Amino acid sequence: MEPVSFKKEKLVLDTSLFVNPEVRRDFGRNPTEAIEGFLFLAAQIPTFEFYMPSSTFRELLNFVDINKVPGDLLTMLHQKPPSRHELTFPAVLLYELIDDMRDRVNKGLRIAEKAVRNVAKADEKEIIQGLRRNYRDALREGIIDSGEDVDLILLAKELDALLVTVDNGIINWAEKFGIRWLLPTKFKDYLLSSIKRCKEQTIESQG
């Protein structure tokens, strides 16, 4: 009897799947356990190929006990940098990025001006805390702000892969590039349903 042939699907994973406390709880109590839980399920799905940009993988290693990470992580989770010099994208997206940054800088300036005007009306510590919080939200919320973010988007585009991330900025730009994405909170259910589908296909082929 011939073995079952599965069509491969590529997935690109963000570190948030393993390090974000609200996300990783589906797989483990800490990043190392979350990786172990993920690998246990991933090994049961021959239809999936899992990828992570090299820069993102190096970032992940900062959060785990490398001596306790299963050795098959390196074979199950492929580390691949995007082809930065070969990939192309519409120039209009660059204009959108510039407009977005200009709006954010102007918003940050207004927040700073408001904080200065309120110095005499409130506690200095409270003013500074509010300024930092509001300024950070204005400039960083919903935007890609690191090379690792860009690598995730470019690799998912290059591989035509499903991108798994909780970062709103990455999601916003994934949609601009026409990239499919999935929230990590739904990832375990996605894996379990895929395991079930693989088993059903195997049974049907043997029937």
C-alpha positions as CSV (number, residue, x, y, z in Angstrom):
1,M,0.0,0.0,0.0
2,E,1.3,3.4,-1.0
3,P,1.9,5.9,1.8
4,V,-0.5,8.8,2.2
5,S,0.6,11.9,0.3
6,F,-0.1,15.2,2.1
7,K,0.0,18.7,0.6
8,K,2.4,20.8,2.6
9,E,1.4,24.1,4.2
10,K,4.0,26.6,5.4
11,L,3.6,28.5,8.7
12,V,5.8,31.4,10.0
13,L,5.9,31.7,13.8
14,D,6.5,34.8,15.9
15,T,8.2,34.6,19.3
16,S,5.0,35.8,20.9
17,L,3.6,32.3,20.6
18,F,6.2,31.1,23.2
19,V,7.0,34.2,25.3
20,N,3.8,36.2,25.7
21,P,2.3,34.9,29.0
22,E,-1.3,35.3,27.8
23,V,-0.6,33.4,24.6
24,R,1.8,30.6,25.6
25,R,-0.5,29.2,28.3
26,D,-2.1,26.9,25.7
27,F,1.3,25.2,25.4
28,G,3.2,25.6,28.7
29,R,3.8,27.6,31.8
30,N,7.0,29.2,30.6
31,P,8.7,29.6,27.2
32,T,10.7,26.3,27.4
33,E,7.5,24.3,28.3
34,A,5.6,26.1,25.6
35,I,8.2,25.0,23.0
36,E,7.9,21.4,24.2
37,G,4.1,21.5,24.0
38,F,4.2,22.9,20.5
39,L,6.7,20.3,19.3
40,F,4.6,17.5,20.7
41,L,1.6,18.6,18.5
42,A,3.7,19.7,15.5
43,A,5.3,16.3,15.2
44,Q,1.9,14.8,14.5
45,I,1.1,17.0,11.5
46,P,3.0,15.9,8.4
47,T,1.1,18.5,6.3
48,F,2.8,21.5,8.1
49,E,6.3,23.0,7.7
50,F,7.2,25.5,10.4
51,Y,9.5,28.5,9.8
52,M,11.0,31.3,11.9
53,P,13.3,34.0,10.6
54,S,16.9,33.6,11.9
55,S,16.7,37.0,13.6
56,T,13.5,36.0,15.4
57,F,14.8,32.6,16.4
58,R,17.9,34.3,18.0
59,E,15.5,36.5,19.9
60,L,13.5,33.5,21.1
61,L,16.7,31.9,22.5
62,N,17.0,34.8,25.0
63,F,13.8,33.6,26.8
64,V,14.5,29.9,27.1
65,D,16.8,27.5,28.9
66,I,18.8,26.3,26.0
67,N,19.9,23.2,27.9
68,K,16.2,22.1,28.3
69,V,15.0,22.8,24.8
70,P,14.4,19.6,22.9
71,G,16.9,19.0,20.2
72,D,14.3,18.4,17.5
73,L,13.4,22.1,17.7
74,L,16.1,22.8,15.2
75,T,14.7,20.3,12.8
76,M,11.0,21.0,13.3
77,L,11.3,24.8,13.3
78,H,13.3,25.8,10.2
79,Q,15.3,29.0,10.6
80,K,15.4,30.9,7.4
81,P,16.1,34.6,6.7
82,P,13.9,36.2,4.1
83,S,15.4,36.9,0.7
84,R,15.7,40.6,1.4
85,H,17.5,41.5,-1.9
86,E,15.2,39.5,-4.2
87,L,11.8,40.5,-2.7
88,T,9.8,43.4,-4.1
89,F,6.8,45.3,-2.8
90,P,4.5,48.1,-4.1
91,A,6.1,51.6,-3.6
92,V,2.8,52.9,-2.3
93,L,3.4,51.0,0.9
94,L,6.5,53.1,1.6
95,Y,4.4,56.3,1.2
96,E,1.9,54.8,3.7
97,L,4.7,54.1,6.2
98,I,6.0,57.7,5.8
99,D,2.5,59.2,6.3
100,D,1.8,57.0,9.3
101,M,5.1,57.9,11.0
102,R,4.5,61.7,10.4
103,D,1.0,61.3,12.0
104,R,2.5,59.5,14.9
105,V,5.3,62.0,15.5
106,N,2.7,64.8,15.5
107,K,0.5,62.9,17.9
108,G,3.5,62.3,20.2
109,L,4.3,66.1,20.1
110,R,0.7,67.0,21.1
111,I,0.9,64.5,24.0
112,A,4.2,66.0,25.2
113,E,2.8,69.5,25.0
114,K,-0.3,68.5,27.0
115,A,2.0,66.9,29.7
116,V,4.0,70.2,29.9
117,R,0.9,72.3,30.4
118,N,-0.4,70.0,33.2
119,V,2.8,70.0,35.2
120,A,1.5,72.6,37.6
121,K,-1.9,70.9,38.0
122,A,-0.8,67.3,38.9
123,D,1.9,65.3,40.6
124,E,5.2,65.3,38.6
125,K,5.6,61.5,38.9
126,E,2.1,60.9,37.6
127,I,2.6,63.3,34.7
128,I,5.8,61.5,33.7
129,Q,4.2,58.1,33.9
130,G,1.2,59.2,31.8
131,L,3.5,60.9,29.3
132,R,5.6,57.7,28.8
133,R,2.5,55.5,28.5
134,N,0.7,57.7,26.0
135,Y,3.8,58.5,24.0
136,R,4.7,54.8,23.7
137,D,1.2,54.0,22.6
138,A,1.1,56.8,20.0
139,L,4.5,55.9,18.4
140,R,4.6,52.1,18.8
141,E,1.1,50.7,18.9
142,G,0.1,49.1,15.6
143,I,3.4,49.6,13.8
144,I,6.4,47.5,12.8
145,D,9.3,48.8,14.8
146,S,12.1,46.3,14.5
147,G,14.1,44.3,12.0
148,E,12.5,41.1,13.4
149,D,9.0,42.4,12.6
150,V,10.1,43.1,9.0
151,D,11.7,39.7,8.7
152,L,8.5,37.9,9.8
153,I,6.4,39.8,7.1
154,L,8.9,39.3,4.3
155,L,9.4,35.6,5.1
156,A,5.7,34.9,5.2
157,K,5.3,36.8,1.9
158,E,8.2,34.9,0.3
159,L,6.9,31.5,1.4
160,D,3.2,32.3,0.9
161,A,2.8,31.1,4.4
162,L,0.3,31.5,7.3
163,L,1.8,34.0,9.7
164,V,1.1,33.3,13.4
165,T,1.5,36.5,15.5
166,V,-0.3,38.6,18.2
167,D,1.5,41.8,17.2
168,N,-1.0,44.4,15.8
169,G,1.7,46.2,13.9
170,I,2.7,43.0,12.1
171,I,-0.9,42.1,11.4
172,N,-1.6,45.5,9.9
173,W,1.3,45.2,7.5
174,A,0.6,41.5,6.8
175,E,-2.8,42.6,5.5
176,K,-1.2,45.3,3.3
177,F,1.0,42.6,1.8
178,G,-2.0,40.2,1.4
179,I,-0.5,37.7,3.9
180,R,-2.7,35.3,5.7
181,W,-2.4,35.5,9.5
182,L,-3.7,33.7,12.6
183,L,-3.8,34.8,16.3
184,P,-1.7,32.6,18.6
185,T,-4.8,32.2,20.9
186,K,-6.3,30.1,18.0
187,F,-3.1,28.3,17.1
188,K,-3.5,25.2,19.4
189,D,-7.1,24.6,18.1
190,Y,-5.7,25.0,14.6
191,L,-3.1,22.3,15.2
192,L,-5.5,19.9,16.9
193,S,-8.0,20.2,14.0
194,S,-5.1,19.5,11.6
195,I,-4.0,16.5,13.5
196,K,-7.6,15.1,13.4
197,R,-7.8,15.8,9.7
198,C,-4.5,14.0,9.0
199,K,-5.7,10.9,10.9
200,E,-9.0,10.9,9.1
201,Q,-7.2,11.1,5.7
202,T,-4.9,8.2,6.7
203,I,-7.8,6.0,7.7
204,E,-9.7,6.8,4.5
205,S,-6.6,5.8,2.5
206,Q,-6.3,2.5,4.3
207,G,-10.0,1.7,3.9
